[in-house]
Every structure is written in C-alpha cells, then in structure tokens.
Amino acid sequence: MRENSWLQSANPAFRLMIATSWLAPEGWQEHQEKGIREAIGAGVDWTEYLRLVDRHRTPALSWAALKRVPGLEIPESARRELQKRSDACRMQAVRHSLMLTEVLQGFNCAGIPVMTLKGPLLSLELYGDVGLRQSKDLDLACTLEDISRAQTCLEALGWRLDPDYFPLTPRQLEGFLRHEFHIGFVQSSGDCCLELHWRNHGDTPAQTAAQWARCVPFVWQGSSCLAMNSIDLVLYLCSHGGRHGWMRAKWLGDMARIRAQENVDWQATMDYALRTGQERPLLATLRLLEYVYGLPVPDLKGDPWKNLPRFLIDSSLRTLKVAEDPAARGILAWFEDGFRLNRYDWLVMPHRTLRDILADFAYRRADFRVVRLPDSLYWAYVPLRPILWFWRRVLSGCRSANG
C-alpha cells in the first residue's frame, strides 16, 4: 500500500470528508476510523467540512461514518447541521423509493422489462440501507425498442418530459437515439427527476445486448425488475464516475465499498474489460481507490497499469480537490473542465474510431432548438455547428446576463 501523499497534502476538512465519504465494511472499519481520528486531530474547520459534504453529496454516509467512531469531539453546531442534512437525505430517499415503486408497478403492468441503475436500490445493495446514498433523481433502463412504450407509461403515471427535451423530426430523433443514451422526465409535482436510459455511455449495441442477457432478476416491493450482474455494475460505475471526472467523492466511495467487500472476481472483471475495451476506466478507478482511500489494487495478471495514461489519475485527483461545484465556477472553468473531460474520454476509450469521434462532434441536440431545419437539410447542422455553439454559449449567455 503506497503512502498517500496526495491526501496528506490536503487540509483536514477535505481529509475528513474523504474519510467519511464511504462506509467501510468490518474488515476496513479500523482503517476508516484511523483516517477520521487523524483528520479531526489535525484541527478541522467544520464549516468547510459541511460545505465539502454538500459539494460531494455525502451527508448520510458522513453522519453514519462519524456516529460509529466512539469518543469523537464534534462541535454541537456541526453535529446538528450534519444530522439535519442526513435526515433530509434519508427523507428524499424515502420519497424516491415510493416513486420508484409506483414506476416499477406501472412498467410491470405494461409488460416492459426495466433495469434499475444507481439510486436507492444501489444504496440498498451496497449498504443494506436505501437512505445512505444521496441521489438527485431516479435512473432506469429499458431497451431501445421499448423507449416509446416506456415514455407512454411514464406519462400515464404523471411524469412529463424535462424542458430540455423537445419534439424532434424523424431525422433528428434518429440522431438523438444514436448519439445520446437517456431521456429526462420530471414528476408532475416537481419533486423528482427520472432518467430513462437505453444504453450506457460508450457502450456498443452488442455490449448493451450482453448486459441485458446477463442481468439478474429480483423483486422489490412486490414489483419485478432487473439488476446488472457484478461485473457489469463495476464497469458501469467506473465509466459513470470517469465520464464526470470523478467530481463527487460519493461515486468513488461506492467503488471503495465494493473493493473493500471483496465480493468481486477482479481478474474476471479485468478479462471481460479487456475483451470489450473497458480496461482503462477500470484500472484508473482501482488506482484512484489506492490514492484516495488507501485500498490496495487487486492482484491482476501481468502489470496492466504500466501503460495507463497518468492523466486519467491526475485529472481525477485534481477534480476531487476542486473546492466549488463545477457548475458554479464560471465560463473559463467551464472551458477547462470541458477540455479535461474530452481528453479523459479520448484516453479512456482508445479503441474508438476517428469516424465515431467525428460523428459525436458533429451532433448536438441543442442545435436543433436554435435552428429548426427540415430533415432534407439535416446535413447543414454540421457546417453550422461553430456558429450555433457561439450563439448558445456566448451571445445567449451575454443576453441572459444583461437581462
């Protein structure tokens, strides 16, 4: 286990947030407790700690981790604030669970197979408690063929399309389904959002079909649903966290829990990742767990890390330490984050062809809203992209700021 100089160079509030961003299983509980005690002993700015808990969305996990360490001296004001955040997280999880139950019942009645992603059921699987992971929305998956029926089912249950989505022409819809991977809905009361997926980011149609073939059926609250098998879940979580630059410690904390529980055959996972071109997200995540949580990398055949680009690690460590939520950092930070994420995508999926990259570059759904071209002129979106980008990002932003 290598010395964690990256974490030791951070301030005590950040180190405490990292130490409480997961709930260690019994074999690693002493290790987690040591990290918590060392961070607090170094003198924590509790206001900063609470802000970091909000930034990384770990309120219930952080409170649960602190509560099980005996004899901690936590200021009463910080204790109250963290417990309040934890209670709010748990109440939100209860509401989401009730909404999820209703949606699953609706899909069952309509005969639509549905797979659950993240959310309260991932919290239940990892921690035995639906309320420990904070989730802002529900994530479900159905097959591409069932998208239309699933949308009809959701609308009958009181969900409506998110305002970011709008009617598309047949050619625009074809591009949308090929280049994107989910569609958003909002609950009629506005209390919850739902993302309906038909594939995972970067997956090929063959990989998606294989995930459905390997998924595990289960029953929750009287409704039938499906879950990814352990290998697919690990690769999905690695891809999801990396695609967002690992900007939330809660995502890495989920992987820390999985790694520490030792319920995954890591060599089998690596073998499958190599066959499907997903080895770099997996290897980068395992190395991050070593740096951030001190969890040793698994013993894999050969030395698969020797050719892993160092940028995949360094950029993620840097993003984790960013003090502010990325959405609040302004236009220059937006450019920087976009460049870093694009470079991450480029390095993490080296098997993508130039044609795939150019096709993704040529597509932006937001362009369809700015200029509504008929399908006969769909090709014109490609040469217009730089102008439409400037219109959306610069001119429209200036008008909003001055308005």
Secondary structure, 3 states (H helix, E strand, C coil): CCCCHHHHCCCHHHHHHHHCCCCCCHHHHHHHHHHHHHHHHCCCCHHHHHHHHHHHCCHHHHHHHHHCCCCCCCCHHHHHHHHHHHHHHHHHHHHHHHHHHHHHHHHHHHCCCCEEECHHHHHHHHHCCCCCCCCCEEEEECCHHHHHHHHHHHHHCCEEECCCCCCCCHHHHHHHHHHCCEEEEEECCCCCEEEEECCCCCCCHHHHHHHHHHCEEEEECCEEEEECCHHHHHHHHHHHHHHCCCCCHHHHHHHHHHHHHCCCCHHHHHHHHHHHCCHHHHHHHHHHHHHHHCCCCCCCCCCCCCCCCCHHHHHHHHHHHCCCCHHHCHHHHHHHHHHHHHHHHHHHCCCCCHHHHHHHHHCCHHHHHHCCCCHHHHHHHHHHHHHHHHHHHHHHHHHHHHC
